[in-house]
């Protein structure tokens, strides 16, 4: 008997009352018979929870289970959602932040087809961005990533553009949104909380996935995430650079041998089109969106986002 995969949608939320109804409504449009939504209310002090409660009453046919965390930020709030969700049997965890609006209402069918088409060793997948390790990633002080690829619906950073329905093999998927199969949770575990509150948890998780025999990558689906919506992008934490350096040092300490092994072989740069998934019309829309987002990124870099954009571009160039 073939059973429909379970889809858990885990959304980490911190004071997004102006956007959260659109975010959750877009997820509800993706839901099918075996879907469950887990909004993680991470120290919210605005009207976010009241909006979630209204949606719970309005969409009673889709189970929505609130998860509360005391402003613990990204890594621990994601893990709280993963713990609350059912990780038994065949299923997928779609993890997104509170500034992502899903717009591909065939998402569940496409994700299921992707994992069937690539095979059971497909592990951690980003819907936005990914990269490979630079050859000297284990030791270099100036470079860590190369071979960047970004979904055409991303922010338009300097990277190879990935069209909808295409999958790019990459060592490190970079969130959000991302997909982590339940089988991966059972095999590899959850995000590394010693890296809390945030930064490079996706990198550390990707290394563990590869060590366990899985492949990672980027799969382009349609979504929207205006650069102005992200709190980190609009108001970057002054500690971000310090946290990033600390976490990279920890990851190198824990996984230096595995990073060296990955860098010693030729990392897969292949991009493949999953058959019969998207039309040329959708590809054109994606390219038009990329161009618009690229221009918006440039405008944003000239205003309040200068520091953040310089950081993004410096990382991409490495």
Secondary structure as UniProt FT lines:
FT   STRAND          6..13
FT   TURN            17..19
FT   HELIX           20..30
FT   TURN            33..34
FT   STRAND          35..42
FT   HELIX           48..58
FT   TURN            59..61
FT   STRAND          63..64
FT   STRAND          67..69
FT   HELIX           74..84
FT   STRAND          91..97
FT   TURN            98..99
FT   STRAND          101..102
FT   TURN            105..106
FT   HELIX           107..118
FT   TURN            120..121
FT   STRAND          122..126
FT   STRAND          129..133
FT   TURN            135..139
FT   STRAND          145..151
FT   TURN            152..153
FT   STRAND          160..162
FT   TURN            164..165
FT   STRAND          166..169
FT   STRAND          172..174
FT   STRAND          178..181
FT   HELIX           182..188
FT   HELIX           193..195
FT   TURN            196..197
FT   HELIX           201..211
FT   TURN            212..213
FT   STRAND          215..219
FT   STRAND          223..224
FT   TURN            227..229
FT   HELIX           231..234
FT   TURN            238..239
FT   HELIX           240..264
FT   STRAND          271..273
FT   TURN            275..276
FT   HELIX           280..301
FT   TURN            302..305
FT   HELIX           306..317
//
